[in-house]
Structure formats: C-alpha cells, structure tokens
Amino acid sequence: MIEHLRGYFPILDWGRTYDRNAFSNDMIAAVIVTIMLIPQSLAYALLAGLPPEAGIYASIAPIILYAIFGTSRALAVGPVAVVSLLTASAVGQVADQGTAGYAIAALTLAFLSGAFLMLLGLFRLGFLANFLSHPVIAGFITASGILIAFSQLKHLLGIAASGHTLPQLLASLWSHFGDINLITVVIGGLATSFLFWVRKGLKPFLRKLGASPRLADVLTKAGPVAAVAVTTISVWLFGLDGQGVKIVGEVPQSLPPLTLPGLSPDLVRQLLVPAILISIIGFVESVSVAQTLAAKKRQKIDPDQELIGLGAANIGAAFTGGYPVTGGFSRSVVNYDAGAETPAAGAFTAVGLAIAAVALTPLVYYLPNATLAATIVVAVLSLVDFSILKKTWDYSKADFAAVSATIVLTLTMGVEVGVASGVGISILLHLYSTSRPHVAEIGLVPGTQHFRNIHRHKVDTDPAVLSLRVDESLYFVNARFLEDMVQARVSEGCEIRNVILMFSAVNEVDFSALESLEAINHRLTDLGIGLHLSEVKGPVMDRLQQTHFIHELNGRVFMSQYDAWKHLAKHAETNNAAE
C-alpha cells in the first residue's frame, strides 16, 4: 500500500531521507530563485494580460502542489513566457483585457489545462506528447519568442498597440508610432541593455573584481531585481508617471485569494481546445527540462507522474488567482545550479514569494511597465534559435518543411494555429515516414550467416528466392506498400519460386496488415510461389497464431533467415560446403 502511494506521492519517497544538508542546499536555492522570480512573475502576468499580482499568485500554490506530486527534484514550476502568450491569445478571444470576465477565463483555462493533464496522467497517456516532434517544438518556441518580443515593444515605446500575429502587431505599432513617449524609451532601452549585460557580462566582471563564484552567481541572478529597484526609484523620485510613463500601480498586499473558475458550458467550450494545446506545449517543455536536469544527477523522471504533478499545479493556480503554469527552463536551471536537492526547494520558494506578496508589493507601485517588458524581451530572445532551420535543412528536408511551416503559421496566424499545425505536421510526418517502410532485398554475406542489402554489399543471392527484410512494424498506413512491392517484384522476376519475409524488425502487425499478408499469400499461391516468414518475434507470432493466416500459409515459418536460406536456396549446400 505504501509503495503504491509513493507512486502517486513522490514526496513520500524523497521525504524519508530528507536531512539537514538537503535543507541547507534547498534553502540557498530557494533564496536565489525567489529573487529571480519576483520580477519575472510580475512580467509574465503582464504578458498574459493579467494584473501583476496574478504572476505571483501563480507561483505559490502551484509550486507547493508540484513539490508533493512531481518527480523532478530541480524543476521550478510557475508562469513561463510561451504559456503566458498562449493564455493571452486564448482568453483575449472570450473577454476584454482588464475585465472580471478576463480573469475568470484565465482561471478556467488553468482549471481545464490541469484537469486534462491529470486525466492523461491517471490513464498513463504521457506518450501522446511524443507526437509533437522536437523540430516542430523548436520552431514553435522560436516563433513564439519573436511574437512575445514584438508584443512588448508597445511597453518599451510607451504606446498603445495590439495584435496576436506579427502582421497585426507591426501594423498596430506603426499606426501608433507617433505617440512614442521618449522617457519610456530611455527607461526601456537602458533596462534592456543592462539586463543583456547582466546575462552575459556581469558574472565575469564580478569574478575579475575578486568575488567568489557563488556570490557572483547570486548577484547575477539578482540583476533583474536591481533593474526593477533603480527604475522604480527613478520614476518615484522624478515623478515620471506624471510625464506619461506607464507604471504597475497598486498591487494587492495579500496572500493568494480563494478563487473559483467559471465552468459555464459556453466558456468551457470556447477554452477547451486552447487548454489542451497549452497542456501539451507546457508538458513537453516541462518534461524535457526535467529529464535533462535529472540525467545530470542520474535521477529518474516519470512522465506520467509529471502529468499529475503539473495537473495539480494548474488546478491549484485556478483556485488561487493564477493562470496556467508549467516548468520553466531558465528558473529550473537556476534552481539546479543553485544546488537544489529536492522539490522542497520549490516549496521554500513559494514561502518566499508569499512573504513578498504580503510585505513587498507596495514597493512596486512605481515600477514602470517598460522594465517588466525589458525583462520579458531579454528572457524570450534566448528562446529564439534560427539554427534549427539550417540543421534540419542539412539533415532532413521533411523536418525543415515542418519547422518552417510552424514558424510561418505561428507568426502569421497566431500561436494557437501555430501549435495546432505543429501537432498536425508532427503526426503527418510520422505517418509519411512509416507509410513507406524501408524494405531491403537481402542476400547472404559469403562465409557468414549474416544477410545484408544486395544494393549495399557483395552478397550471395539465388534468382529463385526473393528475401525481403521488413524494417518497420506493419499497420494500416504501410500495409499496402509491402503488398504492392512484393507484387511488383514477383511480376518482374519470373524465376522466383519462394519469397521470404524477414520480420526481425517487425514489432507489431495490425489487422489491416494481417489482411495484406493474407492477400500476398493468396496471390503467391495462385502463382505457384511459396511464402515464408523468418525471425518472427514472439509477441508477433503469438498474435499470428490466433489467426487463419498461419494455418493457410503456403510456406513455413523459420527460426532464422539462415535456416530459410539453407532450406530454400539452390546453391545453399555448395555455400555450406565452402564454409
């Protein structure tokens, strides 16, 4: 019973061995991540079109719930750029920004996303995320990074602009270009430049001054806080908010409130598909980060339990004033590098953010939106990776087409169309690649019992025996391909008296493929040609034996391809003697 519970509550596993050393490391990591998360949470809420406090609320209960249910010891859960953009896109279609309906829709989106993730986890369906290929994910994230950066230009320029696609954003920015606020431009430009320098140059600079590696790392992570502090004080000191500089304004000084998502049928219908897309994107991003970090410490990640952990985190966000969350790359890496030993580091981070929500929110009243926009721009531009285009072009034109299509559709049609097309393209690529399985005509390598492709190696063949190695499982998409290939080959080779299908790479034969094999058998029987199988795997053979196919097979099933060759090839005995 306890072992079963540990499967669903990983905290019962790592909690047993939690000691003072782990506590110390987790606390240090929590302090560093909390410093980083305060401005980042405010900024991502701004990106999602929500009040800044929603970002902090979305970083408290979700982190605690993930610590209970999640399996990664370094993953830091909370608002992230791509999910915030997806939230703004989805919620913006059902309610106007700044209204109560907008906030309720965001809560509903988090709830639906969490419920979908939980269902996938409970039914162990984490493998479904594999249908979203890495190139497509890379293309989507690159396009999203570009969209996010352009969406923040309005805050950096101090103008009003809107749009969910790149053409819309550019047109809106251009139409309001004459309304630029120069003071805002200066603040945004300086903040952006400073944050870029912090990311690349501050740590080496501090090390040259003699700072220890740990101190230099902490101060580097605190760079955004310094930008927030300096620009906030400047706005307050010089009264820049009265000169057109947009500020955050009043932020409630409280812990996350108890909230209820709206579950009206119409709202659920409008948000269900976006919630599913957000869930898939969030899970793929999160589990990729979790597995990468776990591998460095030889730890194990359970993708199905990760679904439950992320589902619980999103449901928690829905009931505590947040919006959809997932595991973030940058904060998770910071958490790992800071020495986090267990998910308790996340729980300590949540406590730190709760203290900030109660004690520090009045200090951000004069925080300029331009500084938060600079934080977002610097963070998301690191996601933009155009090298994926060259890599896929060099390696696979099909993957290049998928990446290109995902980028173009995301930029021109919006993030929801982009991610939906990405899923569709990934599935189509898989179906296309498996619809034409590699089937090699093989022959015996002289002096051995090995068989290789006759077009790649010098091998022995027999004109009366056609040996085909099927290098893919057979199912409805590719069944006819094999059927047509055998038909074409025996039609052109009048000397063929036996056909051997080598099934060493076949892991499954579905019903459509079974019917194709039966059709091949009947046609070859009519032509007076024997059909034989070799090296059929046990599970495949078990299923075939339950059918009429094996009993009606006009040939034999051989244990090995070499046994089939010895029995059927005319000059096999000569070869055997030569050996």
Secondary structure, 3 states (H helix, E strand, C coil): CHHHHHHHCCHHHHHHHCCHHHHHHHHHHHHHHHHHHHHHHHHHHHHCCCCHHHHHHCCCHHHHHHHHHCCCCCCCEECCHHHHHHHHHHHCCCCCCCCHHHHHHHHHHHHHHHHHHHHHHHCCCHHHHHHCCHHHHHHHHHHHHHHHHHHCHHHHHCCCCCCCCHHHHHHHHHHCHHHCCHHHHHHHHHHHHHHHHHHHHHHHHHHHCCCCHHHHHHHHHCHHHHHHHHHHHHHHHHCHHHHCCCECCCCCCCCCCCCCCCCCHHHHHHHHHHHHHHHHHHHHHHHHHHHHHHHHCCCCCCHHHHHHHHHHHHHHHHCCCCCCCEECHHHHHHHHHCCCCCCHHHHHHHHHHHHHHHHCHHHHCCCEHHHHHHHHHHHHHCCCCCHHHHHHHHHCHHHHHHHHHHHHHHHHHCHHHHHHHHHHHHHHHHHHHHHCCCEEEEEECCCCCCEEECCCCCCECECCEEEEEECCCECCCCHHHHHHHHHHHHHHCCCCCEEEEECCCCCCECHHHHHHHHHHHHHHHHCCCEEEEECCCHHHHHHHCCCHHHHHCCCCEECCHHHHHHHHCCCHHHHHHHC
